[in-house]
Amino acid sequence: MLRRYKALLKKMKYRYAQHARVLKYVRRGLYPEAFAYYQRYVLEPLVSLSRMRYMLAYTDYGLVHISQHTPKESVEKLTYFARCPR
């Protein structure tokens, strides 16, 4: 079980290290691609790490039921990163 979580942590660290791809696509004006990379390389690692910290049994749920599985403070932080600017 611990090996699985170490592997997931390593994967999320790698993914977040790729967040420069988001900026690359924003600079190019390719916003749909930038959004896809943002979800994959920024938001998904944050969600996974939050789940690992607060709810180990549900690490593979992604954003599904995140508001019920993590503390309010964590949900507020994730909401900030998931919110689309107006």
N, C-alpha and C positions, 0 to 999 in steps of 0.2 A: 504494500500500500504506500509506504513512504517513498519507494522508488518511483511510483507513478506521479506523486506530487512533485518530486524533484525534477522529473522530466517535464512536467507541465510548467514549472517555474522557469526552467531553462528555455523552453519554447517561448514563453511570454517575454522573457528578457530579450531574446533574439528579435521577436516581433516588434517590441517597442524600439529597439535599436534601429529599426527600419523606418521610423517616423519621418525621416527626411524625404521619403517618397511623396508624402502628402504635400509638403512645401513645393517640391518639384512640379507637381501637377497643378498646384494653385498658380505658381509663376507662369505656367504655360497656358493658363486659362481653361484648363480641362477639369471643370468642377465636378462632373459626375465621377470621373476617375479619382479625383482628390477625395471625394466623399467616401468612395469604396475603400480607399487606402486608409483613410482616417478611422473608419470602423474597424478595419482589420489590424492596423498597426498601433492605434492609440486606444480606442475605446475597448476593444476586446481584451487586451492585456490587463487593463484596469479592472474590468468586470471579473476576469478570472482570478486576479490577485485578491480582490475583495471577497469572492466566494471561497477562496482557499483560506482566507483569514477567519471568516465568520461561519461558513457552512460547507465543510468538507464533503458532506454527503451529496451535494448538488453542484459540483464544480463544472459539470458539462451542460448546465441549463442555460448558459449565456445570460441574456437580460430577462428571460422569462421568470416572473415572480421575484425579481431582485428586490423590490420594495418590501416584500414580506420576509425575505431570507437574510437581510442585512440590517444593521442599525440605521436609524434615521440619518445620522451624520454621514454615513457612507453613501446612502442613497442621495443625499443632497449634493455631495461631491460628484457622484456619477451623473446626476441630472445636469450639473453645470457643464460637464464634458459632452453630454448627449444632446444638449439644447442647440437648436439651429438659430443663428442670429436673425433678427428681423430687419 
